[in-house]
Amino acid sequence: MSDNPTPPDAHPAQIPARRHAVGPGWRPLLERLHEQIRAVFPGYRLLDLKEKFGGLRVYVDRPASSGDALRTLIASAETEAERTCEFCGAPGRIRTRDDQPGGWRKAVCSTCHSAWSARRIMIVCGEVHTRG
């Protein structure tokens, strides 16, 4: 046992620790969001980061002093993600496979939408996997 144990929140989780939860196309916007949040709240604590209903969801433990500043930064990144292909980062939009009503939704460009609809590509642990 260490004489000087590290408190559990000494190094809180931040965006880079969870970027594998979404596809590589969103990494540049996540890196930008991380830097924007750190500039205002250096020790921010990420609660969760994920893709849901085709959009990006970022949950941060909001410091009492954050006001709307933190929420504005996150909302801007989430809106940008809806217009960015999660696979490749090209301009895209939220669509379903084969544009059928219901079903799995993802922010995709036209090229990746075709491959995703044909089940030739998928995102696993933050990486694009291709099938034959």
N, C-alpha and C positions, 0 to 999 in steps of 0.2 A: 504494500500500500504506500502511496506517495505521501510525503510529509506536507505537501502543498497541493491538495486536490483542486482541480479546476472546477469552478462552479458550473452548473449545467448551461447557463446562458452566457458564459464568458465569450463564446464565439457563436452568436445566434446564426441560424440558417438564413442565408440570403439567396437571391435569385440564381447566382451561378451554381449553387449546390443542387438546384432542382430543375435546371434547364433540360435535363433528359426526359422530363415529363411531357414535353411537346416536341413537335417536329423541327428539323433543322432550319426550315424556312423562316421560323419566328425568332431564331437566335439573335440576329442583329437588333431587332426591336427590344428583345429582353435585355441585351447588354446595354442598350441606350437607356432603358427604363431603370436598370440597376444603378447606372451612373447618375441619373437624374435624382433618384431617391437618396442615394448616398450623399449627394451634394447638400441636401437639406437635412436629412436624418441619417448620419453616418452609421449608427448602430442599429438600423431598422431590423426587425425580425419578421421573416417570411413565415406565414402560417401554412399556406398552400399555393401551389401553382399547377394548373392543369388545363386541358382542353375540355370544353363541355358544350354540347350542342353546336359544334363547329367554331366556337369562339374561345378566346383566351380568358382564363379566370385567374386573377392574382389576388391573394388575400394576405394582408399585412397587419400585424399588430400595430394599431395606430396610436402614436404618442398623443397625449392630451393636447400638446401644443401644435398638432399638425393642421388643425382647422380643415379647410377644404383642399389645401395644397397637395397632400398625398393622394387623395381620392381623384383629383383632377389629373395628376400624372398617370395613375393607373387606368383611369377611364380612357384617356387618350391612346395608351398602348393597346388596350382591349379593342378599341374601335379600329385602330390600324391593323390589328391582327385579322379582323373580319374581312379586310380588303387585301390580305397577303396570303399567298399559298403556303400552307404549313409544310408542304413537301420541299419546295424549291425557293420560296421567297419572291416569286414573280407576282405581279398584280393578279388578284383573284377575287372570289366571293364565296359566300357560304352556299353550298349545294349538297344535294343528296346523290347517292349513286344512281346513275342513269336518269337523274332529275325526276325520279319517281317520288310521289308524295309519301311522307313519313320516312322512317328509316334513319340510318346513320347520317349525320351531317358533318361536313368538313369544309374549311376554307381552302379552296383549291383554284388553280389556274385551269384554263381549258385543256392544256396538254396533260397535266397530272390528273385532271378529272377523268379523262378517257382511260388512263392506265389504272386509276383507283377503281373506277366503275367495273373494269374488266378483271379486277382483283389481281393485277400484275404488280402493284406496289402497295405497301402498307408501312406504317410507322411503328417500330418496336423499340422501346427504351430510347426514344429520341433520335433514332436512325431510320433512314428509309431502306426498307428491304424490298428486293425485286424478285419476282418469280418468273421463271423461264420465259 
